[in-house]
């Protein structure tokens, strides 16, 4: 079922609001480098979560309580990645920080729905997520 719904509209089950934009940001990264999608997501997710936490605090708190039994879903996610050996950084994946702007431009061009993210996700905001993931 997860494979079936991963790329469908059902991906909005978790609250909608185009909150699956981390995938689009990662797709541009994988298109630029030879990075597997899961590794790229693991490297980007903490910075992506921080980038719009103030808009979706209730969703992140719900994640923490319902999935991890903790109050802070962002920290619990990072701790989980650390515990399972997935707390990756883009530098660990062979990416270069000086490419952040170019990859962000690719993300915006290839995924126009990024403009519908709960916070503005233009080139500069995406480049910051990449840089924060190094």
DSSP file (Angstrom, degrees, kcal/mol; ACC not computed):
  #  RESIDUE AA STRUCTURE BP1 BP2  ACC     N-H-->O    O-->H-N    N-H-->O    O-->H-N    TCO  KAPPA ALPHA  PHI   PSI    X-CA   Y-CA   Z-CA
    1    1 A X     >        0   0    0      0, 0.0     4,-2.5     0, 0.0     5,-0.2   0.000 360.0 360.0 360.0 -39.1    0.0    0.0    0.0
    2    2 A X  H  >  +     0   0    0      1,-0.2     4,-1.4     2,-0.2     0, 0.0   0.915 360.0  48.0 -59.7 -42.9    2.9    2.4    0.8
    3    3 A X  H  4 S+     0   0    0      1,-0.2     4,-0.5     2,-0.2    -1,-0.2   0.888 112.0  50.7 -63.7 -38.9    4.3    2.0   -2.7
    4    4 A X  H  4 S+     0   0    0      1,-0.2     3,-0.4     2,-0.1    -2,-0.2   0.907 117.7  36.7 -66.8 -42.0    0.9    2.5   -4.3
    5    5 A X  H >< S+     0   0    0     -4,-2.5     3,-1.5     1,-0.2     6,-0.3   0.601  91.7  91.4 -88.6 -10.5    0.2    5.7   -2.4
    6    6 A X  T 3< S+     0   0    0     -4,-1.4    -1,-0.2     1,-0.3    -2,-0.1   0.837 100.8  26.6 -57.0 -35.9    3.7    7.2   -2.3
    7    7 A X  T 3  S+     0   0    0     -4,-0.5    -1,-0.3    -3,-0.4     2,-0.2   0.162 108.8  88.4-114.6  19.8    3.2    9.1   -5.5
    8    8 A X  S X  S-     0   0    0     -3,-1.5     3,-1.9     1,-0.0     4,-0.1  -0.530  94.2 -94.3-108.8 177.5   -0.5    9.6   -5.5
    9    9 A X  G >  S+     0   0    0      1,-0.3     3,-1.9    -2,-0.2    -4,-0.1   0.703 115.2  78.1 -64.0 -18.7   -2.8   12.3   -4.0
   10   10 A X  G >  S+     0   0    0      1,-0.3     3,-2.3     2,-0.2    -1,-0.3   0.658  70.3  84.2 -66.1 -12.2   -3.1   10.0   -1.0
   11   11 A X  G X  S+     0   0    0     -3,-1.9     3,-0.6     1,-0.3    -1,-0.3   0.677  78.7  67.7 -62.5 -14.2    0.3   11.3    0.1
   12   12 A X  G X>  +     0   0    0     -3,-1.9     3,-1.7     1,-0.2     4,-0.9   0.358  66.4 104.0 -87.5   7.0   -1.6   14.2    1.6
   13   13 A X  G <4  +     0   0    0     -3,-2.3    -1,-0.2     1,-0.3    -2,-0.1   0.831  69.6  67.5 -53.2 -32.9   -3.2   11.9    4.2
   14   14 A X  G <4 S-     0   0    0     -3,-0.6    -1,-0.3    -4,-0.2    -2,-0.1   0.285 136.9 -57.7 -78.5  12.9   -0.8   13.4    6.7
   15   15 A X  T <4  -     0   0    0     -3,-1.7    -2,-0.2    44,-0.0    -1,-0.1   0.329  67.9-131.9 132.8  -7.6   -2.3   16.8    6.7
   16   16 A X    ><  +     0   0    0     -4,-0.9     3,-0.9    -5,-0.2    -3,-0.0  -0.253  61.5 124.1  67.6-152.8   -2.2   18.1    3.2
   17   17 A X  T 3  S-     0   0    0      1,-0.2   101,-0.6     2,-0.1    -1,-0.1   0.771 101.6 -77.0  67.0  26.6   -0.9   21.6    2.5
   18   18 A X  T >  S+     0   0    0     99,-0.1     3,-0.8     1,-0.1    -1,-0.2   0.865  82.3 153.7  52.7  39.4    1.7   20.3    0.1
   19   19 A X  T <   +     0   0    0     -3,-0.9     3,-0.4     1,-0.2    -1,-0.1   0.441  55.2  77.8 -80.0   2.4    3.8   19.1    3.0
   20   20 A X  T >>  +     0   0    0      1,-0.2     3,-1.4     2,-0.1     4,-0.6   0.132  57.6 114.2 -91.8  19.9    5.5   16.4    0.9
   21   21 A X  H <>  +     0   0    0     -3,-0.8     4,-2.1     1,-0.3     5,-0.2   0.681  56.3  76.5 -67.9 -16.9    7.7   19.0   -0.8
   22   22 A X  H 3> S+     0   0    0     -3,-0.4     4,-2.3     1,-0.2    -1,-0.3   0.863  91.6  56.6 -59.8 -33.5   10.8   17.5    0.8
   23   23 A X  H <> S+     0   0    0     -3,-1.4     4,-2.7     2,-0.2    -1,-0.2   0.916 106.1  48.0 -64.6 -42.8   10.5   14.8   -1.9
   24   24 A X  H  X S+     0   0    0     -4,-0.6     4,-1.6     2,-0.2    -2,-0.2   0.895 111.5  50.2 -64.8 -39.8   10.6   17.4   -4.7
   25   25 A X  H  X S+     0   0    0     -4,-2.1     4,-1.2     1,-0.2    -1,-0.2   0.898 113.5  46.1 -64.6 -39.7   13.6   19.1   -3.1
   26   26 A X  H  X S+     0   0    0     -4,-2.3     4,-2.8    -5,-0.2     5,-0.3   0.877 104.2  61.6 -71.2 -37.2   15.3   15.7   -2.9
   27   27 A X  H  X S+     0   0    0     -4,-2.7     4,-1.9     1,-0.2    -1,-0.2   0.898 104.0  49.7 -56.5 -40.6   14.4   14.7   -6.4
   28   28 A X  H  X S+     0   0    0     -4,-1.6     4,-1.3     2,-0.2    -1,-0.2   0.898 110.0  51.6 -64.0 -39.5   16.4   17.6   -7.7
   29   29 A X  H  X S+     0   0    0     -4,-1.2     4,-2.7     1,-0.2     3,-0.4   0.933 110.9  46.6 -61.8 -47.2   19.3   16.5   -5.5
   30   30 A X  H  < S+     0   0    0     -4,-2.8     5,-0.3     1,-0.2    -1,-0.2   0.800 110.0  55.0 -66.7 -28.8   19.2   13.0   -6.9
   31   31 A X  H  < S+     0   0    0     -4,-1.9    -1,-0.2    -5,-0.3    -2,-0.2   0.784 114.2  40.2 -72.0 -26.4   19.0   14.4  -10.4
   32   32 A X  H  < S+     0   0    0     -4,-1.3     2,-0.3    -3,-0.4    -2,-0.2   0.832 126.6  25.0 -89.6 -38.0   22.1   16.4   -9.8
   33   33 A X  S  < S-     0   0    0     -4,-2.7     2,-1.6    -5,-0.2    -1,-0.1  -0.777  87.9-102.6-121.7 165.8   24.1   13.8   -7.9
   34   34 A X        +     0   0    0     -2,-0.3     2,-0.4    59,-0.1    -4,-0.1  -0.605  69.5 141.8 -88.7  74.8   24.0   10.0   -7.7
   35   35 A X        -     0   0    0     -2,-1.6     2,-0.1    -5,-0.3    -2,-0.1  -0.961  52.7-121.7-119.5 131.4   22.2    9.9   -4.4
   36   36 A X     >  -     0   0    0     -2,-0.4     4,-2.6     1,-0.1     5,-0.2  -0.435  25.5-119.2 -70.9 150.3   19.5    7.4   -3.6
   37   37 A X  H  > S+     0   0    0      1,-0.2     4,-2.7     2,-0.2     5,-0.2   0.897 110.8  50.4 -58.7 -44.8   16.1    9.0   -2.7
   38   38 A X  H  > S+     0   0    0      2,-0.2     4,-2.3     1,-0.2    -1,-0.2   0.904 111.9  46.7 -63.3 -42.6   16.0    7.6    0.9
   39   39 A X  H  > S+     0   0    0      2,-0.2     4,-2.0     1,-0.2    -1,-0.2   0.916 113.2  49.6 -65.1 -42.6   19.5    8.8    1.7
   40   40 A X  H  X S+     0   0    0     -4,-2.6     4,-2.2     1,-0.2    -2,-0.2   0.912 111.0  49.3 -62.6 -42.3   18.8   12.2    0.3
   41   41 A X  H  X S+     0   0    0     -4,-2.7     4,-3.0    -5,-0.2    -1,-0.2   0.923 109.3  52.2 -62.3 -43.4   15.5   12.5    2.2
   42   42 A X  H  X S+     0   0    0     -4,-2.3     4,-0.5     1,-0.2    -1,-0.2   0.878 112.6  45.9 -61.1 -36.9   17.3   11.5    5.5
   43   43 A X  H  < S+     0   0    0     -4,-2.0     4,-0.4     1,-0.2    47,-0.2   0.862 121.2  36.9 -73.2 -35.5   19.9   14.2    4.9
   44   44 A X  H  X S+     0   0    0     -4,-2.2     4,-2.6    -5,-0.2     3,-0.4   0.788  95.9  81.1 -87.9 -29.7   17.4   16.9    4.0
   45   45 A X  H  X S+     0   0    0     -4,-3.0     4,-3.0     1,-0.2     5,-0.2   0.852  88.8  51.0 -54.6 -47.5   14.5   16.1    6.3
   46   46 A X  H  X S+     0   0    0     -4,-0.5     4,-2.1     1,-0.2    -1,-0.2   0.931 115.9  41.5 -58.6 -44.3   15.7   17.8    9.6
   47   47 A X  H  > S+     0   0    0     -4,-0.4     4,-1.7    -3,-0.4    -1,-0.2   0.889 114.4  52.6 -69.0 -37.5   16.5   21.1    7.8
   48   48 A X  H  X S+     0   0    0     -4,-2.6     4,-0.7     2,-0.2    -2,-0.2   0.919 109.6  49.3 -61.8 -43.4   13.3   20.9    5.8
   49   49 A X  H >< S+     0   0    0     -4,-3.0     3,-0.9    -5,-0.2     4,-0.5   0.915 111.0  49.4 -62.4 -43.5   11.3   20.3    9.1
   50   50 A X  H >< S+     0   0    0     -4,-2.1     3,-0.6    -5,-0.2     4,-0.3   0.820  99.9  68.4 -64.0 -30.0   13.0   23.3   10.7
   51   51 A X  H 3< S+     0   0    0     -4,-1.7    -1,-0.2     1,-0.2    -2,-0.2   0.742 119.7  14.3 -67.7 -22.8   12.3   25.5    7.7
   52   52 A X  T XX S+     0   0    0     -3,-0.9     4,-1.4    -4,-0.7     3,-1.1   0.138  85.2 119.4-139.3  25.4    8.5   25.5    8.3
   53   53 A X  T <4 S+     0   0    0     -3,-0.6     3,-0.3    -4,-0.5     4,-0.2   0.900  73.5  60.1 -55.6 -43.8    8.1   24.2   11.9
   54   54 A X  T 34 S+     0   0    0     -4,-0.3    -1,-0.2     1,-0.2     3,-0.2   0.738 107.0  47.1 -62.7 -21.7    6.4   27.5   13.0
   55   55 A X  T <4 S+     0   0    0     -3,-1.1    -1,-0.2     1,-0.2    -2,-0.2   0.822 124.3  28.7 -85.9 -33.7    3.7   27.0   10.4
   56   56 A X  S >X S+     0   0    0     -4,-1.4     4,-2.0    -3,-0.3     3,-0.6  -0.159  72.5 136.0-121.7  37.1    2.9   23.3   11.2
   57   57 A X  H 3> S+     0   0    0      1,-0.2     4,-2.6    -3,-0.2     5,-0.2   0.876  73.4  56.2 -53.4 -40.7    3.9   23.0   14.9
   58   58 A X  H 3> S+     0   0    0      1,-0.2     4,-2.1     2,-0.2    -1,-0.2   0.882 106.9  48.9 -62.3 -38.5    0.7   21.0   15.6
   59   59 A X  H <> S+     0   0    0     -3,-0.6     4,-2.3     2,-0.2    -1,-0.2   0.897 112.6  47.5 -67.8 -40.3    1.6   18.4   12.9
   60   60 A X  H  X S+     0   0    0     -4,-2.0     4,-2.2     2,-0.2    13,-0.4   0.868 112.2  49.1 -70.5 -35.9    5.2   18.0   14.2
   61   61 A X  H  X S+     0   0    0     -4,-2.6     4,-2.5    -5,-0.2     5,-0.2   0.893 111.0  50.9 -67.5 -38.8    4.0   17.7   17.8
   62   62 A X  H  X S+     0   0    0     -4,-2.1     4,-3.0    -5,-0.2     5,-0.4   0.906 109.0  51.6 -63.7 -42.4    1.4   15.1   16.6
   63   63 A X  H  X>S+     0   0    0     -4,-2.3     4,-2.2     1,-0.2     5,-1.0   0.939 110.8  48.7 -57.4 -48.3    4.3   13.2   14.9
   64   64 A X  I  X>S+     0   0    0     -4,-2.2     6,-2.6     7,-0.3     4,-1.0   0.935 118.2  38.2 -59.0 -49.4    6.3   13.3   18.1
   65   65 A X  I  X5S+     0   0    0     -4,-2.5     4,-0.6     4,-0.3    -2,-0.2   0.944 122.5  39.8 -68.6 -49.2    3.5   12.0   20.3
   66   66 A X  I  <5S+     0   0    0     -4,-3.0    -3,-0.2    -5,-0.2    -2,-0.2   0.773 128.9  25.9 -78.7 -27.3    1.9    9.5   17.9
   67   67 A X  I  <5S+     0   0    0     -4,-2.2    -3,-0.2    -5,-0.4    -2,-0.1   0.822 137.1  19.6-102.5 -41.1    5.0    8.0   16.4
   68   68 A X  I  <<S-     0   0    0     -5,-1.0    -3,-0.2    -4,-1.0    -2,-0.1   0.545  90.2-123.1-111.2  -9.9    7.8    8.4   18.9
   69   69 A X  S  <<S+     0   0    0     -5,-0.8    -4,-0.3    -4,-0.6     2,-0.3   0.804  76.8 112.0  68.7  27.7    6.0    9.0   22.2
   70   70 A X  S    S-     0   0    0     -6,-2.6    -1,-0.3    -7,-0.1    -2,-0.2  -0.846  71.8-129.0-128.6 163.0    7.8   12.4   22.6
   71   71 A X  S    S+     0   0    0     -2,-0.3     2,-0.9     1,-0.2    -6,-0.3   0.861  95.0  61.9 -81.4 -37.3    6.7   16.0   22.5
   72   72 A X     >  -     0   0    0     -8,-0.2     4,-2.5     1,-0.2    -1,-0.2  -0.779  59.6-177.3 -99.1  98.9    9.3   17.3   20.0
   73   73 A X  H  > S+     0   0    0     -2,-0.9     4,-2.0   -13,-0.4    -1,-0.2   0.815  81.8  55.1 -64.9 -32.6    8.7   15.5   16.6
   74   74 A X  H  > S+     0   0    0      2,-0.2     4,-2.1     1,-0.2    -1,-0.2   0.966 112.7  40.7 -65.0 -51.4   11.6   17.2   14.9
   75   75 A X  H  > S+     0   0    0      1,-0.2     4,-2.8     2,-0.2    -2,-0.2   0.902 113.8  54.1 -64.7 -40.5   14.1   16.1   17.6
   76   76 A X  H  X S+     0   0    0     -4,-2.5     4,-2.4     1,-0.2    -1,-0.2   0.880 108.1  50.4 -61.9 -38.0   12.6   12.6   17.8
   77   77 A X  H  X S+     0   0    0     -4,-2.0     4,-2.5     2,-0.2    -1,-0.2   0.932 111.7  47.0 -65.3 -45.4   13.0   12.2   14.1
   78   78 A X  H  X S+     0   0    0     -4,-2.1     4,-2.2     1,-0.2    -2,-0.2   0.909 112.7  49.7 -62.6 -41.9   16.6   13.3   14.2
   79   79 A X  H  X S+     0   0    0     -4,-2.8     4,-2.6     2,-0.2    -1,-0.2   0.897 109.9  51.6 -63.1 -40.4   17.3   10.9   17.2
   80   80 A X  H  X S+     0   0    0     -4,-2.4     4,-1.9     2,-0.2     6,-0.2   0.939 109.3  49.4 -61.6 -47.4   15.6    8.1   15.3
   81   81 A X  H  <>S+     0   0    0     -4,-2.5     5,-3.4     1,-0.2     6,-0.9   0.907 111.7  49.8 -58.3 -41.3   17.8    8.6   12.2
   82   82 A X  H ><5S+     0   0    0     -4,-2.2     3,-1.2     4,-0.3    -1,-0.2   0.927 109.8  50.9 -61.7 -45.6   20.9    8.7   14.5
   83   83 A X  H 3<5S+     0   0    0     -4,-2.6    -1,-0.2     1,-0.3    -2,-0.2   0.793 114.2  42.6 -65.8 -29.5   19.8    5.4   16.2
   84   84 A X  T 3<5S-     0   0    0     -4,-1.9    -1,-0.3    -5,-0.1    -2,-0.2   0.297 117.9-106.8-101.4   9.9   19.3    3.6   12.9
   85   85 A X  T < 5S+     0   0    0     -3,-1.2    -3,-0.2    -4,-0.3    -4,-0.1   0.752  91.2 110.8  76.2  24.8   22.5    4.9   11.3
   86   86 A X      < +     0   0    0     -5,-3.4     2,-2.4    -6,-0.2    -4,-0.3   0.225  28.1 119.2-114.9  12.6   20.6    7.3    8.9
   87   87 A X        +     0   0    0     -6,-0.9     2,-0.2    -5,-0.2   -44,-0.1  -0.521  49.1 168.5 -78.9  79.1   21.6   10.7   10.4
   88   88 A X        -     0   0    0     -2,-2.4     2,-0.3   -49,-0.2    -2,-0.1  -0.525  28.4-153.0 -94.1 157.6   23.3   11.6    7.1
   89   89 A X    >>  -     0   0    0     -2,-0.2     3,-1.0    45,-0.1     4,-0.8  -0.914  31.0-114.0-122.5 154.1   24.5   15.0    5.9
   90   90 A X  G >4>S+     0   0    0     43,-2.7     5,-2.0    -2,-0.3     3,-0.9   0.848 117.7  59.7 -59.0 -33.0   24.8   16.0    2.3
   91   91 A X  G >45S+     0   0    0     42,-0.3     3,-1.3     1,-0.3    -1,-0.3   0.849  99.0  58.2 -62.7 -32.2   28.6   16.1    2.6
   92   92 A X  G <45S+     0   0    0     -3,-1.0    -1,-0.3     1,-0.2    -2,-0.2   0.743 104.2  52.9 -66.3 -22.5   28.4   12.4    3.5
   93   93 A X  G <<5S-     0   0    0     -3,-0.9    -1,-0.2    -4,-0.8    -2,-0.2   0.323 123.0-102.0 -97.8   6.0   26.7   11.7    0.2
   94   94 A X  T < 5S+     0   0    0     -3,-1.3    -3,-0.2     1,-0.3    -2,-0.1   0.599  73.2 144.3  86.2  11.6   29.3   13.4   -1.9
   95   95 A X      < -     0   0    0     -5,-2.0     2,-0.4   -62,-0.1    -1,-0.3  -0.432  43.6-133.6 -81.2 159.3   27.4   16.7   -2.5
   96   96 A X    >   -     0   0    0     -2,-0.1     3,-1.8     1,-0.1     4,-0.2  -0.958   4.9-142.2-117.9 131.5   29.1   20.0   -2.7
   97   97 A X  G >  S+     0   0    0     -2,-0.4     3,-1.7     1,-0.3     4,-0.3   0.811  99.6  65.8 -61.9 -30.9   27.8   23.1   -0.8
   98   98 A X  G 3  S+     0   0    0      1,-0.3     4,-0.3     2,-0.1    -1,-0.3   0.636  95.2  59.9 -69.2 -10.3   28.7   25.4   -3.7
   99   99 A X  G <> S+     0   0    0     -3,-1.8     4,-2.5     1,-0.2     5,-0.3   0.445  75.3  99.5 -91.0  -1.4   26.1   23.6   -5.8
  100  100 A X  H <> S+     0   0    0     -3,-1.7     4,-2.2     1,-0.2     5,-0.2   0.885  81.8  47.2 -55.7 -44.8   23.2   24.4   -3.4
  101  101 A X  H  > S+     0   0    0     -4,-0.3     4,-2.2    -3,-0.3    -1,-0.2   0.924 112.8  48.4 -65.6 -44.4   21.9   27.4   -5.5
  102  102 A X  H  > S+     0   0    0     -4,-0.3     4,-1.9     1,-0.2    -2,-0.2   0.892 112.9  47.8 -64.3 -40.4   22.0   25.5   -8.8
  103  103 A X  H  X S+     0   0    0     -4,-2.5     4,-2.4     2,-0.2    -1,-0.2   0.891 109.9  53.2 -68.6 -38.3   20.2   22.5   -7.3
  104  104 A X  H  X S+     0   0    0     -4,-2.2     4,-2.2    -5,-0.3    -2,-0.2   0.899 107.4  51.3 -62.2 -40.3   17.6   24.8   -5.8
  105  105 A X  H  X S+     0   0    0     -4,-2.2     4,-2.1     1,-0.2    -1,-0.2   0.903 110.0  49.8 -62.8 -40.8   17.0   26.3   -9.2
  106  106 A X  H  X S+     0   0    0     -4,-1.9     4,-2.7     2,-0.2     5,-0.2   0.900 108.8  52.9 -62.9 -41.5   16.5   22.8  -10.6
  107  107 A X  H  X S+     0   0    0     -4,-2.4     4,-1.7     1,-0.2    -2,-0.2   0.928 111.2  45.3 -60.7 -46.5   14.0   22.0   -7.8
  108  108 A X  H  < S+     0   0    0     -4,-2.2    -1,-0.2     1,-0.2    -2,-0.2   0.894 115.6  47.4 -65.3 -40.3   11.9   25.1   -8.5
  109  109 A X  H  < S+     0   0    0     -4,-2.1     3,-0.3    -5,-0.2    -2,-0.2   0.894 117.9  40.1 -68.9 -40.1   12.0   24.5  -12.3
  110  110 A X  H  < S+     0   0    0     -4,-2.7     2,-0.2     1,-0.2    -2,-0.2   0.667 123.3  37.8 -86.8 -16.3   11.1   20.8  -12.1
  111  111 A X    ><  +     0   0    0     -4,-1.7     3,-2.1    -5,-0.2    -1,-0.2  -0.643  59.7 172.6-135.5  77.4    8.5   21.0   -9.3
  112  112 A X  G >  S+     0   0    0     -3,-0.3     3,-1.7     1,-0.3     4,-0.1   0.731  72.4  75.5 -61.1 -21.0    6.4   24.1   -9.7
  113  113 A X  G >  S+     0   0    0      1,-0.3     3,-2.3     2,-0.2    -1,-0.3   0.618  70.7  86.6 -67.7  -9.0    4.1   23.0   -6.9
  114  114 A X  G X  S+     0   0    0     -3,-2.1     3,-1.6     1,-0.3     7,-0.4   0.797  76.7  68.2 -58.2 -25.8    6.8   24.0   -4.4
  115  115 A X  G <  S+     0   0    0     -3,-1.7    -1,-0.3     1,-0.3    -2,-0.2   0.687  92.8  59.4 -65.5 -17.5    5.3   27.4   -4.6
  116  116 A X  G <  S+     0   0    0     -3,-2.3    -1,-0.3    -4,-0.1    -2,-0.2   0.345  77.3 124.5 -94.0   5.5    2.2   25.9   -2.8
  117  117 A X  S <  S-     0   0    0     -3,-1.6   -99,-0.1     2,-0.1     4,-0.1  -0.253  80.2-105.8 -60.9 152.5    4.3   24.9    0.3
  118  118 A X  S    S+     0   0    0   -101,-0.6     2,-0.3  -100,-0.1    -1,-0.1   0.729 109.4  32.0 -57.9 -22.1    3.0   26.2    3.6
  119  119 A X  S    S-     0   0    0    -64,-0.0     2,-0.2     0, 0.0    -2,-0.1  -0.916 113.2 -77.5-126.2 159.1    6.0   28.7    3.7
  120  120 A X        -     0   0    0     -2,-0.3     2,-0.4     1,-0.1    -5,-0.1  -0.365  44.0-173.1 -59.5 123.0    7.6   30.3    0.6
  121  121 A X        +     0   0    0     -7,-0.4    -1,-0.1    -2,-0.2     2,-0.1  -0.615  26.4 144.9-118.7  70.4    9.9   27.7   -1.0
  122  122 A X     >  -     0   0    0     -2,-0.4     4,-2.4    -7,-0.1     5,-0.3  -0.252  68.8 -78.1 -90.8-173.0   11.6   29.6   -3.7
  123  123 A X  H  > S+     0   0    0      1,-0.2     4,-2.8     2,-0.2     5,-0.2   0.904 129.4  49.0 -56.2 -47.2   15.2   29.2   -4.8
  124  124 A X  H  > S+     0   0    0      1,-0.2     4,-1.9     2,-0.2    -1,-0.2   0.907 112.0  47.8 -64.6 -41.7   16.8   31.0   -1.9
  125  125 A X  H  > S+     0   0    0      2,-0.2     4,-1.7     1,-0.2    -1,-0.2   0.896 114.6  46.4 -66.3 -39.6   14.7   29.1    0.7
  126  126 A X  H  X S+     0   0    0     -4,-2.4     4,-2.4     2,-0.2    -2,-0.2   0.913 109.7  53.3 -69.8 -42.0   15.5   25.7   -0.9
  127  127 A X  H  X S+     0   0    0     -4,-2.8     4,-2.8    -5,-0.3    -1,-0.2   0.883 107.5  53.0 -59.2 -37.1   19.2   26.6   -1.2
  128  128 A X  H  X S+     0   0    0     -4,-1.9     4,-3.0     2,-0.2    -1,-0.2   0.903 106.5  51.7 -65.3 -40.7   19.2   27.4    2.5
  129  129 A X  H  X S+     0   0    0     -4,-1.7     4,-0.8     2,-0.2    -2,-0.2   0.930 111.6  47.8 -61.1 -44.2   17.7   23.9    3.3
  130  130 A X  H >< S+     0   0    0     -4,-2.4     3,-0.9     1,-0.2     4,-0.2   0.949 113.8  46.3 -60.0 -48.6   20.5   22.3    1.2
  131  131 A X  H >< S+     0   0    0     -4,-2.8     3,-1.5     1,-0.3    -2,-0.2   0.899 110.4  53.0 -63.0 -39.3   23.2   24.4    2.9
  132  132 A X  H 3< S+     0   0    0     -4,-3.0    -1,-0.3     1,-0.3    -2,-0.2   0.661 103.3  60.8 -68.6 -14.4   21.7   23.6    6.4
  133  133 A X  T <<        0   0    0     -3,-0.9   -43,-2.7    -4,-0.8   -42,-0.3   0.410 360.0 360.0 -93.5   1.2   21.9   19.9    5.5
  134  134 A X    <         0   0    0     -3,-1.5    -1,-0.2   -45,-0.2    -2,-0.1   0.461 360.0 360.0 -83.0 360.0   25.6   19.9    5.0
